[in-house]
Amino acid sequence: MSKLKMPNSLPEPNINENAKIVLQRRYQRKDTTGVVYETPKELFWRVASSIAEEERKYGESVYTPSKLAREFYDLMTSYRFLPNSPTLMNAGTGLGQLAACFVLPVEDSIEGIFDAVKHAAMIHKSGGGTGFSFSRLRAKESVVGSTGGVASGPLSFLKIFNCATEQIKQGGTRRGANMGILRVDHPDIMDFIKAKERDGELNNFNLSIGLTEQFMQAVEKKEDYDLIAPNTHEVVGQLNAREVFNILVNKAWESGDPGIVFLDRINRDNPTPAQGEIESTNPCGEQPLLPYEACNLGSINLGACFAKGKNGHDSEIDWEELRRIIHLSVRFLDNVIDASIYPLDKITETVERNRKIGLGVMGWADLLFQLNIPYNSQTAIDLGERVMKFMRDEARAASKQLAAERGPFPAYAESIFGETNLGPYRNATTTTIAPTGTLSIIAGCSSGVEPLFALSFVRNVMDDDKLLESNPFFEKALREADAYSTKLMEEIAKVGTIRKMDHLPESLRSVFVTAMDIQPIWHLKMQAAFQKYTDNAVSKTVNLPNEATREEIWDIYWKAYEYGCKGVTVYRDGSKMSQVLCTGDDK
Ligand code: UDP
């Protein structure tokens, strides 16, 4: 617990109706009988003060812990910045596991596999999600030296991980998420591509195929490529790259799984190649990590950085305010590394060596609404690049400032920055764009860099609670256009979009677009614009209408490669039995 006393003058936070439910269910402290004993104000003070306390370690700081605690409190309760869920849940509680993202290696031995299951269980219990590459496991039916029998292959073990996850709820609230990755040149790749064929199968896993550039070139040339046994490194077969890509696309069309990650791209941006290759990302794909590495994330609400134009000037982004928030947020996330107690010594060592943090954004669609810029426009893409460049430059500047106060990350000299004049930095990476699934509910903003799913919709969360939401900027614009009525809002909630509502002004219909109104190419262009200036990766789902074709998904997967994305996920409306978000009367 923090030694910093809560000041009497500390203002009460404003909590929106949805946040009230989410905070109570998941974040506020409960006693052993499940009774909540912490108020939201106490929660935010617990987090702010315990993270600010870390400042004491560093004599050089420009802040006193109490001043910094107040700054952090104001930053979070004005919903300008929020750290990832485990930090909100665990900071200052003595539980102390504050990171959302982990990657564990899965070694090709029974001991190695079950170590990974155990470590994953420990991480899930503490509120984190885990990514694994199963690429090191020998193929099914290959020989097992110790018994003379045959191996059962990555897929059979994947089921064990899935089952173990099922049994471990994070602090009684939610299950840990998993990412499973298999390289496209693994002999069991076809089984893996089809692993989630049946709805509900491997439901605690997102699956992604690790694609190489060599493979993508073979797709282009319609050539065969080699399958390589991971244990012997021998070529054990060949497949036609285009056929594999087609099947992959078919499966993604059917169910959204598997996604793809571009391993060479990811490793080109690996800041510490001397420590080995990156084989996997965290569960939602935004955070590539080395084996035994963890990363804490945090997100700035861009919608709160809007400056209304005065004296005839156009409305703009409040760049000075954004700069202030970025610098404070980087300090926050760097402190989180020190405040965190990791479930394994090996993780502590890797994290402390590289000190990765992932500062990202949410509320992007809200900002565009306020600026009257359609998401599906070149203006939005250009602004996305500009915002993210600013984020990365300022986050790095803040990391440099911290390096001056506290020293660079220990692996700095052997990192890619060691040979350039870019550093020294305190953190091997500073930027990541997270999905902000729950953070955006707490902040009451649009999630990540996604367009709105619907202008008005019903959100299914946590064991089928239903929350009705409509976007506040949309409501405001309707009122300003004198078009607001309860009847209209009800109509919109049925379909989510106003695209076909000809009676509404065109100026509204072009700006207030939703994920389904937008051509897939704009989703991808936006992802690429943000990726360009993001150290880690961008969480983004290319949402497609139910009638989208396999060819469209082919095109999206291919263009993701051409545009330099690190991976991509698609989702065709209605292709899974249970959806997190839905519109209409069919809930
Ligand atoms: N995550 C998880 N389980 C969940 C949701 C998220 O393990 O149910 C992890 C996962 O690594 C994911 C990351 O948290 O990629 C960030 O997700 P998000 O931004 O949605 O989390 P939030 O902080 O908003 O809860």
Residues whose N, C-alpha, C, O or C-beta is under 5 A from the ligand:
A	BS01	UDP	P83 N84 S85 A100 C101 G127 G128 G129 R174 R175 G176 A177 N282 P283 C284 A434 P435 T436 G437 T438 L439
